[in-house]
């Protein structure tokens, strides 16, 4: 038997197993869950170790910030590229190799000898994480039929919440009991197991003959997106009126404009722009970005409230923020299961509504609000995101051709990261502006700012900023209503 015959027989065997029963589908889901959990975990586990790393390398916080930023920037810029590469060549191979690259990057991070080398190795780690994150949802969507897709993606959403929930706590335990280097070394056994399982069990998709990768488009996308995200992440610290920010934004606009021009004329573009002519695809991604923008108003500001106003320690702040991922852990799979039965329209609109109401509730926080009151408000955020995310992702993935699942999965993840960074950038700027006005007003009336007046200024500024977040949420509800109208017309 020739190699080609063996390969064809192997692919037929995989297809037969996929249709034989639920065990194969859930085996694939479990393997993708390992990659999703590991890459999500590493986005949050490092934050806890930064003070220790700072001491070890005698580095200031500005330089250390790149340990986190480099990882996020590299992932965000590479997600669509890795998704498209998987669509053209092999989702199985790209996903499995993602484990390998992530393992290598993790080992190098653990062995790094300076902040500079740690940042470089975090980029290597991020390349592997992008290969995993861009293709996990695509692999799950390809294996599960439409009537079960929402539940499967809901379980994936639960794994994302578990990674976010576990990261800070696990990082604290590892750093306290062992050494900061082990927050990277812990990935090695998990990644090795994931890689072996991926190579052994993930299904191959048929490759389109004559397909070519769009290297020019991919490069222009990175040139456009990286400076945009960098401007969003550094604008508050550098100053939005800084020439550096203007240069970054100019490069971003030029890069994205060139990318658009090239993609319109390329026979096999990296991003098929015709996808955006589908209302479900476009509105779903727009609503997804708005949901994460709103969510990160609270994710960024509430820890400062708990620290500055309530005087909690970093460990206690981490514990107080757990209601969001903890509630998502339970709500996301339920919402996915419901979307398979009643559709996505009601659930996405309901999720955006609850998220908007959560911002209104959080805007009512006072200097004396009890911790139970804070936790209940944060739980509303978790309910809203849990109701929204799984049905929304399922609707987007169901709207595209199977040959573009990897690209779509990567785009969803990119939109999510852009929404997060927009939330942080907008909330930080608005809050700082309101805080300066509030402190100036109180100082003009009382002459001197006491701790009580500073807390009052903080809470007043928080109130205004979170109400603006609620306004953005209302716009998200309107977007979902447009999607509901479109679905009604088709029905």
N, C-alpha and C positions, 0 to 999 in steps of 0.2 A: 504494500500500500504506500503510495507516494505521500510526501509531506502535505501537499495541497488536499489530498483526499482525506488524510487524517484530520486536518484542521476543519474541513467541512463537516466531517462526521462528528467531531467534538462540538461544533457549534449547534448541530442538529440535536445532539444529546442534551446540551444546555437548554435549548428551547423546549425539548420534551419534558425535562425536569421542571421547568418554570410553569408548565401547564398541568403538571401532575397533581398538584395540591398546594396547600398554603405553606407547607414547611419550607420549600425552597424560597418563596417570596420573603418569608420572615427571617430566613438565614441571611439573605441579601440585605434586608433592613437592619439586622443586627450588625453586620460588617460595616455598613455605612455609618451606623450610629457610633462605632468606635472612632472613626475618623472625625466625625462631627464633634464628638465629646472632647477629643484630644485637642483639636485646633481651637475650639471655643474655650476650653480650660486654660490654654496657654495665653489667651488674650487677657485674662484677668489674674492669673496666678502670680505673674511677675510683679504686679503693682505692690504687693505686700512685701516683697523682698528688696524693693528699691532703696530704702534706708540702709539696709545691711550691705548692699552692693556699693552704695555711696561710701561707706566706711572702708570697705575692702580696697577700693580703687582710689580713695581720696578724691572723689569727683563731686562737683556741685550738681544741684538738681536740674539745672538747665541742660547740661550734657546728658544726664541720666534720662531726661525726658525722651531722648531719641531712642532709648531702648524700647519704649512703648510705641513712639510715633513711627519709627522705621518699619516696625512689624505691620502696623495698621495701613500705612501708606503703600507698602509693597503688596499686601494682600488686595487692597481695594483696586489698585491699578492693574493687577494681573488676573483677576477673577474672570472677566469675559474672555480673555485670551486663552486661559486654561480650559474654559468651557468649550470654546470653539475648537481648540486643538483636539479635545476628547471626542467631539462630534465627528470630526474628520478622520481621526485615526483609531482611537479605541478608548472608550470611557473606562473600561477595565484596566488597561495598562496605565493610563494617566493617573487613575485613582490609586492603584497599587504603587506606582512609582512615587506618588505623593507621600505615601508612608515612608518610603526609603529616603527621599530628600528631607522630610521632616525629622527623621531619626538622625541623619547626618548633621543637620542644622542644630538639633538639640544637643547632640554630643559635643559639637564645637562650642556652643554657648556655655555648656558646663565646664569646658576646658579653657575658656577665654582668659586672657591675661591682662586686659585693659578694657576700659569702656569702649574705645574705638573698635576693638576686635569683637566685643560683645554685640555692638550695633550691626556690624557687618554680618556676623553669624546669625543674628536675628532676621536679617533679610533672607538668608539661605533658608532658615526655618519657615519664613513667611511664604517663600516660593512653594514649598511642600504643602503648607496649609492652604494656599490658594488652589492647588491641584485637588485637594480633598474637598474643600468647601464648594468649589465650582461644580463638582460632579456628583456629590452625594444625593442631592435632590433629583437630579436627572436620572440617576440609576434607579432610584426608588420609583419615580414616575413611570419609567419604562417597564418595570417588572409588575407593578400593581395595575389592575384594570381601573377604569374611571370610577366605578361604583365603590372602590375601596381606597382610592387615592387620597382623599381627605383624611381618613383615619391614619394612613401610613405617614403622611406629611405632618399630621398632628403629633405622632409619636416622635418624629424627627425634631419637632419644635420642643417637645418635652426634654429631649437630650440636650438641645441648646440651652434651655433653662437650667438643666442639671449642671452643665459645664460652667455656666455663669455663677450658679449658686455655690458650687464646690470650690471654685478657684481660690477665692480669698481665704476661706477657712483652711483648705488643704495646704496652701502656700504658707500660712502662718505656722501650721504644725510642722511642716518640713524644715522651715528656716529655724524654728525654735529647737527642734530635736536633732537636726543633722547640720546642714550647711546650705547656703543659698544655691550652690551649684546643683543640688539634688532636685530642685524644682524643674530643671531641664533633664537630668538623668532619669527621672521617673518616667519620661516619655519613651525611653528605649525599649523596655519590655512590652509596653502597650503597643508601640509602633511595629515592633517585630511580629507580634501576634497578628495585628491587623493586616500587615503586608502579606504574610503567609496565607491568611484566610482569603484576602482579596484575590491573589493570584490563583488560588485553588477553586473558589466558588463563584466569583462574580461572572455574570454572563457577558459574552461578546455581542456587540451589535454589528450588523453587516455594514461594511464600508462602501461608500459610494465611489464607483470607478472615476478616475480623472479628477478627483477632488484636490484642491490646492489650498495651502494656508496663506492668508493675507498678511504677510510680514510688515508691509508698509502701513497698512491700516492699524495693525496691532501697535506698532511703534508710535504712530501719531496719537493713538488713544492714550498711551502712557504719558506722552509729552504733554497732552492736554489735561489729563486728570490729576497727575501728581502735583503740579504747581497749584491747581485749584484747591485740592485738599490741604496742601501745605499752607496756603493763604488762610483757609478757614481755621486751621488748627493753631496758627501762630498770630493771627490778626489781633487778638485781644492783648497778647503780651507785647508784640512789637508796636502795635498801634495801627488802626485801620487807615490812617492817613500817611503811613510810612511809604517812602518810595519803593522799599523792598516788596511790600504787599501789592503796589501798583504793577511792578515788574512781573511778579508771579501771576497776577490776574491777566496781564497782557499776554504772557506766554500761554496761559491756559486757554484764553479765547482764541489765539492764533492756532494753537495745536488742535483744538476741537473743531474749529472752522475748516482747517485743512483735512482733518479726519472725515468730516461730513462730505467735503468735496470729493475726496478719493473714494469713499464708500459708495457714493452715487454712481460712479463710473466703473467700479470694479466688478468683473463677472462673478467672482466668488468672494464677496466682502466678509470681513470678520463679523460685523454686525449687519444683518439683513434689515435695512431701514424700513422695508415694507411691513415688518412686524408691527411698527408703530401706527400703521393704518388700521389695525384691529383694535376696536374700542376696549375690549376686555383686557388685552395686553397693556395698552397705554394707560388706561385708567387704573388698572391694578397696580402697576408700578408707581404711578403718581400717588395713589392713596397709600401705598406701602412706605414711600419716602416720607409723606406727611405724618404717618403714624409714628415712625421712629424719631422724626424731628420733635414732635410733641412729647414723646416718651422721654427723650433726653433732656428736655427742660427740667423735669423733675429729677432724673438720674444725676444730673450735674449739680443742681442747686440744693436739693434736700440734704445731702451730706454736709454742706456748708452750714445749713440751718442747724443741723444736729450738733455740729462742732462748735460754731460760733455763738449760737443762742442758747442751746441746751447744755453745752459743755461736756459732750460725750467724748470718750476716748476713741481712737481709730477702730479698735476691735469692736466696741459697742456700736459704732456707726455702721460697720459692716453687718452686724447682726440685725440692726434696725432696718436695713435696706433689703433684707431677705424676703419680705412678703411678696415683692414683685416677681422674682423668678420662682418662688415656692408656689404661688397661686397659679402662675403660668404652667407649672409642671403638671397640674391636674386639669386645668381648663383647656389647654391646647389640644390634647388628644380627644377630649369630649367634643370640642368645636369641630375638629376634623371629622369625627364620626357623624355628627349632625349634618355637616355640609354634604356628605355622601347621600343623605336622605332628603334634605329640604333645600339643598342648593346653597350657594355662597352669598347671595345678595343680602338676605336678612342678617346673616351673622356678621358680615363685614361692616354693614351699616350700624348694627348694634354695638359691635366692638369699638368703632370710632366714637359712638355716642357715649359709651361708658368711659372711654379714655378722656373725652372732653369733660365729662362730669367730674372725673378724678382730678383734673387740673383745677376746676372750680373749687372742689373740696379742699385741695392742698393750698389753694390761695387763701383759705380761711384759717391757716395755722397761726397761732399766737405764741407769745413768749411763754405762756403757761399751758399750752396744749399737752395733754397727757400722752404717754408713749403708746397707749392703746389707740388713741385717736389718730396718731401719726401712722401706726401700723395698718389701721382699717382704711385710711386714705390711700396708702401705698398698695394695699390689696386690690383696691379698685383699679389701679393702673395695671396690675397683673391680670385682672379679669378682662379688661378692655383689650390688652395686647393678645391675650390667649384666645379670645373670641375672634379677633380680627385676623391674626397672622396665618394660621393654617388654612382657613377657607380662601383667603386672598391668594396665597401661594398656589393652592390647588387650582384656582380659576385661571391664573396666568399660565401655569404649566400645561393645563388642558387646552389652552387656546393655540398652541404652536404645534408644528409638524414634529414627529418624533426625531427627525434628523437635526433639529435645533434645540433639543432638550438641554444639552450641556451649556450652550451659549445662554439660553434663558435662565438656567439655574445660576450661572455666573452673574448675569445682569441683575437678578433679584438680590443677590448678595451684595453687589456693588451699590445698588440703590439703597439698600439697608445701611451700609457704611456711610454713604453720603448723607443720608437722613440723620444719622447719629452725629456726624460732625457738624452739620447745619444746626442741629439742636443745641449743641454745646456752644458754637460760635454766636448764634443769635441770643441765646439766653444769657451768656456771659456779658455780651455788650450791653444788652438792655438792662440787666441787673446792675452793672457797674454804673451806668448812666443814672438810673433811678436812685441808687444808693448815694451817689455824690449829691444829687439834688436834695434828698431827704436829710442827709447829714448837714448840709449847708443851711437848710430851713430851720432845723432844730437848733443848730449852733447860733443862728441869728436871734432866736427867741430866748434861749437859755444861757447863752454865753459860753458854756463849756459842755462838751459831750461826756456824760457819765456812761458807765457800762449799761445802765438801764436805757438811756436814750439811744445808744448805739444799737442795742437789741431792737428797740422800737423802729429805728431807721431801717434795719435789716428786714424786719418782718413786713414793713410797709412796702419796701422795694420788691420783696418776694411776692407779695400779694399782686402787685401790678404786673410783674413779669409773667406769673403763672396764668393770669387772666388773658394775657396776650397769647400764651400757649393754647388756652381754651379757644380763642378766636381762630387760631390755625386749625384746631380740631374741628370747629364748625365748618371750615372750608373742606376738610376731609370728609365730613358727613355729606356735604353737597356733592362732592366727587362720587361718593358711593351711590347717592341718589341718581346721578346721571347714569351710572352703570346699571342701576335697577330699571331705569326707563328704557335703556337699550335692550336689556334682557326681556322686558315686557313686549317690546316691538317685535323681537324675534319669535317670541312665543305666539 
